[in-house]
Amino acid sequence: MTTTTHVYRLSPEIRDQVRRAGAGAEGSAVPNELQMNAAHIPSDEIRVLLLENIHPDAVTVLEGAGFQVETTSGSLSEAELIERVKGVHLLGIRSNTKITEKVLDAADSLLAIGAFCIGTNQIDLGAATSRGVTVFNAPYSNTRSVVELVIGEIISLARRLPRKNKNMHDGIWDKSATGSHEVRGRKLGIVGYGNIGSQLSVVAEALGFAVSFYDTADKLALGNARKVDTLDQLLAENDVITLHVDGRPGNAGLFGAAEFAKMKDRALFLNLSRGMVVDHHALREHVLSGHIAGAAVDVFPEEPKNRGDEFVSDLRGLDNVILTPHVGGSTEEAQIHIGNFVAGKFKAFVEDGSTSLAVNMPTLDLPEREGSRRIVHTHQNTPGVLAAINQVLADHGANIEGQFLGTRGDVGYVITDIGCEIEPAVIKELAAMSQTIRLRVLS
């Protein structure tokens, strides 16, 4: 389908003006106030802004679709983003860019946001949804990369490689087995048994770990892993504790002094999930006391915005503590997969209206129908919307050739293919519906 997009993003004021203008007048044009919010956008005028060193493969995919792509190496502050996002249709970010309600208010043309990473807690999803902005992420693409880093760091900590490496660079030959252990036969406790936690479970078991996990949701244990009922039980039983929870607000401060105190003496601790989950001052105290034998941390409550900026942390300078700059998923393989995956979601969304695997919208993917015209309608999820849409089409003799409807919370999303040209009056009436959030016409 060669795509030309008309976008109708409606404020309540404009919707009222459309309604007062007489939505049912046959052949009537869309008012000027609405035309300003319904610009004709050929594919070669779709503007894309990609931040934070997103992999070049994403650029290749998007430029191959005819879109205009601009890239930048670092993240942007809220004020900077408010200026840069004007006129942008597709915005790609990673974990260090915050999409606030103010940013979304300034995004006068934004259709979709792509998080080229797993998490989406850096995006105000409620504000995006209420404005009809679809959000995509890459929930699976870097899972293996994170798991491999966890395994490597556990082995490094168990063998006390950070200290031995530093000694060698300082010219000190310290050939000793003291404090160095195999991981085979050790007990691994996983907090959070999602995509990463569950795959870590399988790989760790293959290395000889006895694996147990704790998750607030009811998760099926893989292999010989064992689910425990409480976090306290997990902490008391295991030689290694690793966190793999998401960034929901309820997880902030999940792991502090009380939790470290409940861990086994000389246990290892790893966090490759979210920086705000762990009290780093408490971790420092438990490492210095010797209660925690070693730690590896990849994520931090405050992270520098750009490569080369100063990194400040309570954990710097500690023996047998591995610090990495949020690179758990940063392998060439993972970034290639993520770049292609999210860029592909952008392309399908613009061309076909597909929301498959969207974070905040109903997930729909209506197959292309040759010769048809496609209407994509995002609306408030109230009874009777689909019937109202179809009545408008029927009143104007538009035959429906295919239609999918999905709802998610307060939002509904319907894709409709019709076998004729779309009259201006049809657009006007659909735009004037009180439930309409955004209307797109693909031709």
N, C-alpha and C positions, 0 to 999 in steps of 0.2 A: 504494500500500500504506500503510494507516494503521499506524504503527509503535508497538509497545510493545516495549521492550527488556528482556531479562533478561541480566545480565552475570555470568559466572562466572570470576573471576580467582583462580586457585588457587595457594596456597603448597604446597610439598611436604608440610608437616604436615597441612594440611586434606585434601589428596588422600589421604594415608594414612588419615586418620580416615574418609573416605568409603568407602575400600576395606575397612577393617576392619568398617564397619557393615553390610557385606553388600550390595554394589551390585546384585546380581541379584535381591533380594527383590521380588517383584511388588507394584506399588502402593506401595512404601515411599516415604516422604517424604525430601526432601533434608535432611540434618542441619542443626541450628541453626548449627553452625560454618560451614557452606557458605552458608546463607541470608544470613549477614552479608556475604558477598562476592558475593551474587547478587541484589542489590536490584532489585525491579521498578521500571523507569524509564519512565514514560510520556513522550512527546515533550515535553510542557510542563514536565517536571521535569529535562530535560537542561540542565546548567549549562555555560556557555561563558565563558571568560575570555580577552579580547583585550588584548594589551599593545602599547605603542609606536605609538600613533596609527594603527592599522589603519583603512583607509578605511571610512566609514559604510555603503557599499554592502554590505560583509560583514555588518554588523549587520542590515541590511534582509533579506538572504537568510536569515540564521539565525533571526531573530525570525519571519520568514514561515513557517519550518518549525515554529514553536511553541516554540523553545528559549529559555531564559533567558540573556540576554547581559549581561555586565559588561565595561566597558572602562576602560583607564587610559592616560594619555598617554605615560608613560615606561617604561623597562625596570625590572626588579626584580633585586635582588641574590639570591644563592642563599638566604640566610636569609629574606628577604622572600617569595621564591617558595615556599619550603617551607611557610610559613604560609598563603599565599593559594591554593595549589593543592589543598588538602584539599577533597574533595567536588566538584571540577571534573571534568567529563567530556571537554570539548574545550578545548584550550589553543592560542591563536594568538599567535605571536611574530614579530618581525623579527630582524635580524641582531645586535642588541645584548643579547639575553637568552640566558643560558647555561642549558641543560637538562642538569644533571649527574645522576649516579646517585643522589645524595642527594635531589635534587628528585623523581626518579621513585619512590624509596622512599616519599616522603611523599604521592605522588599516589595516594590510595587508591581513586579512582574513574575515573582517566584512561583514556579509550578511544583518543584520537588527539591528535597535535600537528600543527599547521599552521604551517609556516614561510612567512610572507607575503612571500617574497623568493626569490631563486634558491638561495643556499647553505644547507646544513644542517650545516656543520661546528660550529656552536654547540650542536648536540644530540648527546648520547651515544647514537648510533644502536644500538650493541650492547646497551646497557642497556635502551633502549626496546623493542627487538625481543624480548629475553629475557623481558620482562614482557608481551608481547602488545600493546604500544602502537604503533599505526600512525602513520607520519609522512608528511605530504604537504608539497609545496612548489610553487612557481610557476616552473618552469624556463624558460618562454618569454615570460611576460607583460610584462617590462620590458626585453627585449632591445633594442628599437628606441630606447628612451629612453637607454640607456647608449651605444649607437652614436652617436646624435646629439650627445651631450655630448663624446664623444671627438673627433669631427670638428670641433666648435666650438672645443674647446680647442687642437687642433693648429693651426687657422687663427689663433687668438688668439696662440699662442706664436710662430708663424712671422712674424706681423706685429708682434710685441712690444707687443701691446695692453695688457698689465698695466702696463707702465712708462708708456706714453703716457696711459693713463687716469689714473694717479696724478698725473702731471705736470699734467694739465688741472685736476684737483681742487685741486692746490696752486697754481694760477694761472700755470703755466708753459706757454707756447706753444712747442712743439718740433716744427715741421713738417719732418720729415726722412725720407728713405727708407733711411737707414743701418741695416743689420741686419734689414730687413724683406723678406720673400720670399713669392712665390706657393707654393702647395703643388702645383700642377700640375707633373708631371714628377719629383716627389720620390719617394724610395723609402721605403715603409712596411713595417716588420717587425713582425709580430704573433706574440706568444708565447702560445700556447694558441688552438686553432682549433675551439672549441666553438660553442655557439649564438651568443654575442656576437662572438667572433673571426671567425667565418665571415660573419656579416652585415656586420660592419665591412669585411671584405674587399671585398664587393660594392659597398657605398656609396663606399668610398675609391677603388676603381677607376673608378667613374663620375665622380669629381672629377679624375681624371688621375694618380692615384698608380700607381706600379709596386709591386705587393704581393707580398711573400713571407711565409712563416710557418714556425714551428717548433712541433711538437707531438710528445709522446712516443708518442701513439697514431697509428695509420695513418689519416689523414683525407683525404677526397676534396677536392681543390682546386676552388674555385668560380671561374667566369670564367677570367681569365688569371693568377690567383694561382699562385705557385710554392712548393712545399714544399722546405725546405732540410733537410739531414741533421743539422746540429748547431746548438746555440744560439750557439756562437762564430761560426759562419759568418753567422748572422742579424745578430749585433751588429756585425760588421765591415763588412757591406755596406749597411746602411740608414741613412737620414737621420733617421728617426723610429722609436722602439721603444715599443710599447705592450703592456702585460701584461694577459692575460685568462685566468688560470689559476684553478683551484678551490682550496678551502681544505683539501685533504688535508694531513696532517702532513708528508709528504715535500716539500711546496712551501715550508715555512717556511725563511726565509733564502735563498731561491732566487737573489735578486739583491742582490749586495753589491759591495764595492770592486773585486773582480777582474772582475766583469761590467761595471761602469761603465767600467773602464779599457779594455775591449775594444771599446767603442762608438766610432763615428767621431767625430772632433773636430767640435765645434759641433752635435752631434746633439740631438734633442729626446727627452724621456723621459716616459711617462705610465703611471700605475698606477691602474686603476679596478677591480681584482680583489679582493685581500685584503691587509690591512695588514701581516700578518706575513711577507709575501713579500719585502719590500724593507728593506734597511738604510738608514734615513733619515739617519743620520750620514754614511755614505759618499756618499749623494746630495748632501747639503749641501756636502761638500768638493769634489765634482766641479762643482757649480754655481758655487761661489765661485772655483774655479780658472779657470772659463771653458770647461773641456772640454765640459760639458753646457750648451748654449745656453739651455735652458728646460725646465721640467718642470711637469706637472700631476698632482696626487695627490688622490684622493677617499676613500681608505681608510687607516686608521692602526692600528698595533699596539695602542694603547690609545685608546679613544674615550670621550668623556663620555657618561654614561648619559641625561642629560636635556637638552632644549633650554634654552639659556641658560647651561649650565655652562661653566666655563673650559676652553679648548682649549690644550693644551701640545704643542709640537712643535719639533724642530730646524729645521724648514723655514720657520717663521714669519719674515717680514721679508726674504725673499730676492727679489732682482730677477728678473722674468720667471718666477716660480713661481706657479702657480694652485693654491690650496688650497680644496677644497670639502668640506662636512661629510657625506660618505657619501650623496650625493644622485644618484648615477649613474642609478638607476632611479626617482628620486622626481619623477615628473611626475604630473599629475592623471590623464592617460590610463593610465599604467602602474599607478597605485595602484587605479584603478577596475577594471582588468582583473584584477589580483592579488586584490583583495577578492572579486570575484565568483567567480574561479576556485577559490581555496582554500576559500571558504565553501561553494561547490557540492560540492567533494570531501567536506567534513565532512557535509553533508546526505545525500549519496548513501551515505556510509559508515554513518551511523547508521540510515538507513531501509532500505537494501538490502544492506548488508555489502560494497558495492563498494570495491575497493582500486585502481581504475584509476589508474595513474601514481604509486602510492605509492613512497616512497623505499626502504623497508626491508622490505616485504612482497611476496609474490607478487601480481601485478596481475590481479585477477579482477573480472568484471562480469556476473553472471548476470541475464538479463532477468526482470522481475517476472512471476509467474504468479498469476492471480486465484484467490483461495480457498485458496492453499497456505500452509503454515507453513514458515518458513525457519530453519535451524540454521547458524550460522557457527562453525567450529571452527579455532582456531589451535593448532598443535601442533609438537612437535619432529619434524624431518624424518627419520624412521626407517622402514624397510620395514614394510609391513603395516598402517599406520594407517587408510588408506581402507577396506581390507577389514574391519578391526575395527569402524569406524563403521557400515558397511553391515550387518554381522552383527547389531549391536545393534538397528538399525532393523528388520531382517527378523524378529528374535526377537519383536518386539512388534507385528508386522503393519503396520508403517509403510511404505507404498509410496512409492518415490522418484520424483518427477515431473521433477526436474532436478537436475544436480549438476556443479559445476566444482571441480577441484583444481589448485592451483599450488604449486610449491616454490621457495624462494630461499635458498640456503645451508643453514643449519641449521633453517630454519622452513618448515612447510607450512601451507597455508590452504585450507580446503575449505568451499564453500557448498552446502547441500543443501536442496531444497524437497521437502516431503512433503505428501500430500493428506489429512491427518487431524490431529486434536489431538495434541499431544505429551504423552505420559504422563510423570509425575514419574520413573518408573523409568528411562525413556530418558535423561533429563537426568542422573540420578544415575550411570548406567553410563558415559556419555560423559565426565562430569566426573571419574570415578574412573580413567580411562585414564592410565597412567603418562606418556604423551607429551603430555597436554593442558596447554597454556599458558593458554588463555582460551576460554571457551565463551559464545557469545551466541545467544539465541533471539529471533527477530523474529516478531511476530504482528500 
